[in-house]
């Protein structure tokens, strides 16, 4: 089994340590893990909101790899927060850094945190969702230094509406633009398996969006728990592998030095 979205003590919203994740992953029989701690510029671009001490992060990664690398594959990744008005600064931030994998995610739209109610106040759901999806499209169109798009419909996690669904038929035009751009740029789509703990179904994005991605010849899918706590990490992953198989996928993606490797889905246990 594999997990390509894990936060540790280097993300300010995580209670996990890198070493504890390694121990737990080995105990659970995982074959490969990738740490993806947060690095988000503040919307003003003047200082960090979710900072990452790159040197300390790298040193701890090396230490854990030396201790546990003979028992499990351990990859050094990053979840970079993309904002359309800061893409040049983000690219410069990453320029001299080394990672196996970069997950590109959108947490802010027009300098407003999606976690905050301010983004949704006095707005219809369709307006807020369309603005978010347009920001996703702009970011992945104008930025190349990422390998996979994280939790495409994450806005469902934070919105204040009673109906939190993001159905393909309701947003098909912008969703197709996003999915086609990912395919054309050879970028992946994350199957984020945190959905159930938010009451949002099985995976983010939904199965119907994954099936559409496959219909458009998308083949690069990563599996990520989006863990911040031990109970997030300890979930059973086999169910989600089966969901991806039902959506038509035959492989799951892993990365090393930013190079793609497709693992046959039947090899994951």
N, C-alpha and C positions, 0 to 999 in steps of 0.2 A: 504494500500500500504506500501511498505517496501523499504529501501535504505541502502545498506551495503558497501558503498564506498564514504565517505564524508571527505574532508579535511577542517581544520579550521585554526585559527591563530597560531596553534602549528606546522603547516607545512609552511616552508618559502615561498612556492609558492602559498599560499592561501590568499584570501582576505575576507574570511568568518570568523565570530566568532561563537563559539559554541552556545552561547545564541541566536544569530540571526537565526541559523539553527533550533534550537528548536522551536522558534516562528513561523518561516516560515513553518516548517513541520506540526505543529498543525493547522495553517491556511489552509494548503492544504489538511488536512484530512489524513495525513499519519498515519499508525498504529505503525510503528517501524522504528527507525533509528539507525545506528551504525557509530560512528566516527572512522575513520581509518587514522589517521595522519601518515606522513612519519617518518620512522627511517631507514636511510641508512648509513652504514659505508663508509667512503671514500675508494676508491679501494685499497689504500696502507694499509688500516687497522689501520693506526696510529692515525687518528682523525675522527670526524664525518663530513660527507658532509651534509646530512639532519639530523640534530640532533633533539632529542625530549627531552624536559624537563619533564621527567616522573612525578616528584612530582607535578609540576604546572598543567600538563595535568590532572592528577588524581584529584587534588583539584577542578579544574574547572568542570570536569565531575560530581563530587559529588554535587557541587553547582547547576549545571543545572538540575541534576536528582531530587534534592530536590525541585526545583522550578517548574519543568514541568513534573515530572515523573507520576503524577496522570492523565495527559492528553495524554501521549504518552510513549511507551516503548523506553528507551534510553540505548544503549549498548556501552560499552567501548572497542573499537577495535584498531587495528594497521595495517598499511601497512608496512611490513618489507621487505627491499630490500635484496634479496638473491644474493650472489656471491659465486661461487663454491670454491674459494680459501680462503674464510673467514667464512665458515659455522660453524666451532668450535667457533670462536669469537662471531658470531651472536647468537649461542645457549647459550653461557655464558651470553651474554647481556640480554637475555630474561629470564634467569633461575629464578630470584627472582621477576619477574614482574607479575602482575595479569591483564588479559584481558578476555573479553567475547569471542573475535574472533580475529584471526590473518590471515591476507591476505598476502600471499607470492607472491612477484612480482620480476621480473628481470628487472633492469634498466641499468646494466653494463655487458659487456662481455669482458673477458680478460683485465679488468681494464680500459676499454674505455666506456664512457657514450653513450648509444644508441641515445641520443639527439644530439650528436655531429657528424658533417659530417665526421670526421676522421674515423669512423667505416666503412664507405661505400666507401671511396675514392679508386679508382683503383681496385674495386672488382665487380664482377658480382653479381647481385641480389641473385641468387641461393646460392652462396658461403656465403654471409652475412646472409641470412635467415637461412641456414642450421647450421651455427655456433651458431647463437642465439638460435635456437631450441635445439641444443645439450646442450647448457648451461642450458636451462630450464630443460631438462631431467636429467642432472647431479645433479642439485640442488634439485629437488623433489625426486630423488632417494636416495641421501645421507643425506637429512635433513627431520626431521619429525615434527618439532615444528611450524607447520602452519595448518590452517584448510581448506584453499581454495587457488587455484592458480589464481592470478589476471591477467586480460587482456592478455591472452595467446599470441595473435598475436600483441602485442603492437609495435613491430618493424615497422609495417605498418604506425604507427602514425608519426614516425620520419625519415624514410628512404628517400633518395634523388632520388629514381627511379621514372620515370613517371608511370610505372605500379606498384602499391602498393598492388596488390592482393596477398593473401597467400591461394592458393587453395589446398584443401585436396589432390587431385590427384597428385599435384606436389611435395608434401612433406609427402605422406601417411606413409612411413616407420617410420620416426621420430615422426610424430604426433600420430600414433598408440601407439608407445612406451610411449609417454607422457600420453596419455589418459588411457591406460591400467594401468600404474603406479598409476595414481590418483585413479582409481577404486579399485585396489588391496590394496591401503593404506587408503581407505575410506576418501579420500580428495575430496573437491569440485572443481567446475569450475565456475569462475565468468562470468556472463553475464554483461559485461561492456557496459553501454548504452551511452558512450561518442562518439561512432563511428560516429554518424551523424554530430557532430560538426567538425569533421576532414574530412568529405567527404568520409567515409570508410564503408558505408552501414548502417545497423541497430544496430548491436552489435559486440563486440569484445569478443571472436572470432566469426567467421561467422556462419550462420545458419547450413551450411553443416558440420562444425566441431562439433557443438552441437548435430546434429542428429547422428553423428558417436559416440560421447560420450554416447548418449542414447543407441545406438545399442550395445555398449560394457558393458551395464548394469550400466552406470553412472547415478546416481539419485540426487546427491547433487549439486544444482545450487543456487548461490546467485545473487541478482540483485543489481547493483551499478551504481550510476550516475557519479562517479569519479569527484565530484564537487570541484571546487576551487573558483568559483565566484557565485554570487547569480543567475545569468541567467543560470548557469549550473544546479543548484539545482531545479529551478522552472519548469523544463520540465515535460510534461505529461508522466507518466510511464505506463499507461494502454496498450498502443501499444506494449510495450516490453513484458509484461505479455502474451499478445495474441501470440506474436512470439514464446515464449517458449512453449506455449500450442501447436502451430502448429508443433514445433519440437518434440512433444511427451511427454513433461514433465507435471506431474500432481501435483508437489509440488515445493515450493521454500524454501530454507534453511534459518534458523536463528540459532543463537547460544547464549548460556548463560553459563558463566564460562567454556567456551570451549566445552560445550555439545551441540550436534546437536538436533535441532527440525525441523521437516519438516511440513510446513504449506501448507494445500491444496490450490492449485493455484486459485481455484474458490472463496476462502475466501478473496482474495486481491482485493480491490476496488480502 
